Amino acid sequence: MPGQKTDVAAQLASQCISRALGVPVEVNDTDGRQGAHDLLLTYEGRTIAVEVKLVVDPKHRAAAAKSSQLGYTLRPDLTYSWTVHLTQEKKWQRALARTPSLLIELEARGATPRTAHHLWQYDVKLLLEFEELGIDAVFCVPPTEKHPPGYYVMPASWGGGVPEIDQAVSSACELLSSRAMTKLRKQLAAADADERHAFLIYGWEYMEAVPLSQEGILPDLAPTLPPGIDGVWLSTTASDSPTIVWTSETGWFRAAR
């Protein structure tokens, strides 16, 4: 339809479902039905409505894109190769303007690869400035031919412990029950279908993507889905990511995307 955006996540989900179940999948929210559930299919005599959500963090992705755009800044007035981590909560303009002189000051005060990451934490004035600018951490290493003196500006570190597959499923179920998924639940509730499935595709910024993107054992327990959702499909944005699926009829199974 002219002017209508292509929903890449829904397309990926449609292809995955079609291959996994061996049936055609119809894109449902077109031709005046925008806002309805994404996909519709018939499998073993049952109609199934599917709503697809791409689970990504827009702020983190925007920060990563900005960092990539800036690249590595050469500074012959520095001794080391630095990395500066900025939080997503603050705009970066002030921190970017201050970074060169700040790194020069840190080196003048004796910062080295062993001390740079904690030197500022013992100076109240520096600590307050780091907080004001949104600087989460700084690190430096000796320069190399590839990275002569200069610096990178990157988003603040993210992540945490990699969850087991059952923990990743529990997290997905909590997300489906959360306020963030109110629209998904409403769209599925309004569907004229025998079953209603949610299809979540996790981005790399979420640790749940690690076990979901790997071939391995399937979850042991059935998911605790919110009322009105009968099945769940979980995958990631990785190009070769498998998909794990649960329905009350089949239990867990793994489908290649």
C-alpha positions in Angstrom: 0.0 0.0 0.0 1.6 3.4 -1.0 3.0 5.3 2.0 2.7 2.3 4.4 5.8 1.4 6.3 7.2 -2.1 6.0 7.2 -3.9 9.4 10.4 -5.8 9.1 9.8 -7.6 12.5 6.4 -8.8 11.3 7.9 -10.0 8.1 10.6 -12.0 9.9 8.0 -13.5 12.2 5.7 -14.3 9.3 8.5 -16.2 7.5 9.5 -18.0 10.7 5.9 -19.1 11.5 5.2 -20.2 7.9 8.4 -22.4 7.9 7.8 -23.8 11.4 4.1 -24.7 10.8 4.1 -25.3 7.1 1.1 -23.0 6.5 0.7 -19.6 4.8 0.7 -16.5 7.1 -1.4 -13.4 6.2 -0.3 -9.9 7.1 -3.4 -8.6 8.8 -2.9 -4.9 9.7 -3.2 -3.5 6.1 -5.9 -2.0 4.0 -7.5 0.1 6.7 -6.8 -2.4 9.5 -3.7 -0.5 10.8 -3.6 -1.0 14.6 -5.0 -4.5 14.4 -2.8 -7.6 15.3 0.0 -8.1 12.8 -0.5 -11.7 11.5 -3.3 -14.2 10.9 -3.0 -17.9 10.0 -5.0 -21.1 10.1 -3.3 -24.2 11.6 -5.0 -27.6 12.1 -8.4 -26.0 11.8 -7.7 -23.2 14.3 -7.3 -19.5 13.4 -4.3 -17.9 15.2 -3.8 -14.2 15.6 -0.2 -13.0 16.2 1.1 -9.7 17.4 4.9 -9.1 16.9 7.0 -6.8 19.0 10.6 -5.8 18.5 12.1 -5.4 22.0 14.9 -2.8 21.7 16.1 0.2 23.7 15.8 3.3 21.4 18.0 5.4 23.7 20.8 2.8 23.8 20.7 2.4 20.0 20.8 6.1 19.4 23.8 6.5 21.7 25.6 3.6 19.9 24.9 5.2 16.5 26.2 8.5 17.8 29.4 6.8 19.1 29.9 5.1 15.8 29.4 8.4 13.9 32.0 10.1 16.1 34.6 7.4 15.7 38.1 7.8 17.2 39.4 11.3 17.8 43.1 11.8 17.5 44.7 14.1 20.1 48.5 14.6 19.9 48.3 16.5 23.2 47.3 13.3 25.0 49.6 10.5 26.1 47.2 7.6 26.2 44.3 6.1 24.2 41.2 6.8 26.2 37.6 5.6 26.3 34.9 7.8 27.8 31.5 6.2 28.7 28.5 8.6 28.7 25.1 7.8 30.1 21.9 7.9 28.0 20.1 10.0 30.6 21.8 13.3 29.6 22.4 14.9 26.3 26.0 14.5 25.1 26.8 18.0 23.8 28.4 19.4 26.9 30.3 16.2 27.7 31.7 16.1 24.1 32.8 19.7 24.3 34.5 19.1 27.7 36.1 15.7 27.0 39.4 16.8 25.4 40.4 19.3 28.1 39.2 16.9 30.8 41.4 14.1 29.6 44.4 16.5 29.4 43.7 17.5 33.0 43.5 13.9 34.1 46.8 13.1 32.5 48.4 16.2 34.1 47.2 14.9 37.5 49.0 11.6 36.9 46.3 9.4 35.5 47.6 6.1 34.2 46.0 2.9 32.8 46.1 1.6 36.4 44.5 4.6 38.1 42.4 6.5 35.5 39.2 4.5 36.1 39.0 5.4 39.8 41.1 8.6 40.2 38.1 10.9 39.7 36.1 9.1 42.3 38.3 10.5 45.1 38.0 14.1 44.0 34.6 15.7 45.0 34.9 18.5 42.3 35.6 15.9 39.6 33.0 13.6 40.9 30.3 16.3 40.7 31.5 17.3 37.2 31.3 13.7 36.0 27.8 13.4 37.3 26.7 16.8 35.8 28.1 15.8 32.4 26.8 12.3 32.5 30.2 10.6 32.4 29.9 7.1 33.8 33.5 6.0 33.5 36.8 6.7 31.8 39.6 4.3 31.0 43.0 4.6 29.2 45.6 2.2 27.7 49.0 2.8 26.2 48.7 4.0 22.6 49.3 1.7 19.7 50.0 2.2 16.0 46.3 1.6 15.3 45.2 3.8 18.2 47.7 6.6 18.8 46.9 9.1 21.5 43.2 10.1 21.4 39.8 8.9 22.6 36.5 7.1 21.9 33.2 8.3 23.3 30.8 5.4 23.9 27.5 4.7 25.7 27.8 3.7 29.3 28.3 0.0 29.9 25.1 -2.2 29.9 24.2 -5.8 30.5 24.7 -8.0 33.5 24.7 -11.7 34.1 23.6 -13.9 31.2 20.3 -15.5 32.3 19.5 -19.2 31.9 16.9 -20.0 29.2 14.2 -20.4 31.9 15.0 -17.0 33.3 14.9 -15.4 29.9 11.4 -16.9 29.4 10.3 -15.6 32.8 11.5 -12.2 31.9 9.6 -12.3 28.6 6.4 -13.3 30.4 6.9 -10.4 32.8 7.3 -8.0 29.9 4.2 -9.3 28.3 2.3 -8.6 31.5 3.8 -5.1 31.9 2.4 -1.7 31.0 4.8 -1.6 28.1 2.8 -4.4 26.4 -0.7 -3.0 27.1 -1.3 -2.3 23.4 -0.1 -5.8 22.4 -2.6 -7.3 24.8 -5.4 -5.1 23.6 -4.7 -5.9 19.9 -4.8 -9.6 20.6 -7.9 -9.3 22.8 -9.7 -7.7 19.9 -8.7 -10.4 17.4 -11.4 -12.7 16.0 -9.4 -15.9 16.3 -9.3 -19.2 18.2 -5.8 -18.5 19.6 -3.7 -15.5 20.2 0.1 -15.6 20.2 2.8 -13.0 21.0 6.0 -13.0 19.0 8.9 -11.1 20.7 12.2 -10.4 18.9 14.9 -9.2 21.4 17.7 -6.8 20.4 21.3 -7.3 21.3 21.1 -4.8 24.1 19.1 -7.2 26.2 20.9 -10.0 28.0 17.9 -12.3 27.3 19.0 -12.3 23.7 22.1 -14.4 24.6 20.4 -17.7 25.5 17.6 -17.1 23.0 20.0 -16.7 20.1 21.9 -19.9 20.9 21.0 -23.5 20.0 20.6 -25.5 23.2 18.2 -27.0 25.6 14.6 -25.9 25.7 13.0 -24.4 28.8 11.7 -26.9 31.4 8.6 -25.1 32.5 5.5 -23.7 30.7 5.5 -19.9 30.6 3.2 -17.9 32.8 1.4 -15.9 30.1 -1.0 -13.1 30.8 -4.7 -13.9 30.3 -5.7 -13.8 26.6 -2.4 -15.0 25.3 -2.3 -18.7 24.3 1.2 -19.0 22.8 4.6 -17.3 22.7 7.4 -17.1 20.2 10.8 -15.8 21.3 13.7 -14.9 19.0 16.4 -12.2 18.6 17.6 -9.8 15.9 20.6 -12.0 15.1 20.4 -13.1 11.5 20.9 -16.8 12.3 18.9 -16.7 15.5 16.6 -19.7 16.2 13.1 -19.2 17.7 11.7 -21.1 20.6 7.9 -21.6 20.6 5.4 -22.6 23.3 1.7 -23.5 22.9 -0.5 -25.5 25.2 -0.9 -28.2 22.5 2.8 -28.7 21.6 4.7 -27.5 24.7 8.2 -26.0 23.8 9.8 -26.6 20.4 12.6 -24.9 18.5 12.0 -23.4 15.0 14.8 -22.1 12.7 14.2 -18.6 11.4 
